């Protein structure tokens, strides 16, 4: 369950839009990481690629599905 943010004096504070956007980006990166690992990318490589929103997730997955070893796909995409 999400925690309710508190200010330094212990009172509740409103969550800013910026914090909400960062949380959504974290969710997207976790999902991208899971999808990359599902097709065979190593954990560290999947995390690094998932954080690169300029890399097409479906293109990366397709490389591996067509027979490219995940290690080589990382080099190609990196």
C-alpha positions in Angstrom: 0.0 0.0 0.0 1.4 3.5 -0.9 2.7 5.5 2.0 1.3 8.9 2.7 4.1 11.5 2.4 4.8 13.6 5.5 6.7 16.9 5.8 9.6 17.3 8.2 7.3 18.4 11.0 5.3 15.2 10.7 2.2 16.7 9.0 0.8 15.3 5.8 1.8 17.0 2.6 0.5 17.0 -1.0 2.3 14.9 -3.5 3.6 17.0 -6.4 3.0 16.2 -10.0 6.7 15.7 -10.5 6.8 12.9 -7.9 3.8 11.2 -9.6 5.6 11.3 -13.0 8.8 9.8 -11.5 6.7 7.0 -10.0 5.1 6.3 -13.3 8.5 6.3 -15.0 9.8 3.8 -12.4 6.8 1.5 -13.1 7.5 1.7 -16.9 11.2 0.9 -16.3 10.3 -2.1 -14.1 7.9 -3.4 -16.7 10.5 -2.9 -19.5 13.1 -4.7 -17.4 10.8 -7.7 -16.8 10.0 -7.9 -20.5 13.7 -7.9 -21.5 14.5 -10.5 -18.9 11.6 -12.7 -20.1 13.3 -13.1 -23.5 16.8 -13.8 -22.0 18.6 -10.5 -21.3 20.7 -10.7 -18.1 19.4 -8.7 -15.2 22.0 -5.9 -15.3 21.7 -5.6 -19.1 17.9 -5.5 -18.9 17.9 -2.8 -16.2 20.3 -0.7 -18.3 18.3 -1.1 -21.5 15.0 -0.5 -19.8 16.2 2.9 -18.5 17.1 3.9 -22.1 13.7 5.1 -23.3 15.3 5.9 -26.7 15.7 2.2 -27.3 12.7 0.5 -28.8 11.6 -2.3 -26.4 9.9 -4.3 -29.2 12.9 -4.0 -31.4 15.2 -5.2 -28.7 12.9 -8.2 -27.9 12.6 -9.0 -31.6 16.4 -9.2 -32.0 16.6 -11.9 -29.4 13.5 -13.7 -30.7 15.1 -13.9 -34.2 18.1 -15.6 -32.8 20.5 -12.8 -31.8 22.2 -13.7 -28.5 21.2 -11.2 -25.8 24.8 -10.2 -25.1 25.2 -9.3 -28.8 21.9 -7.5 -28.8 23.1 -5.3 -25.9 26.2 -4.3 -27.9 24.1 -3.6 -31.0 21.6 -1.5 -29.0 24.1 0.2 -26.7 
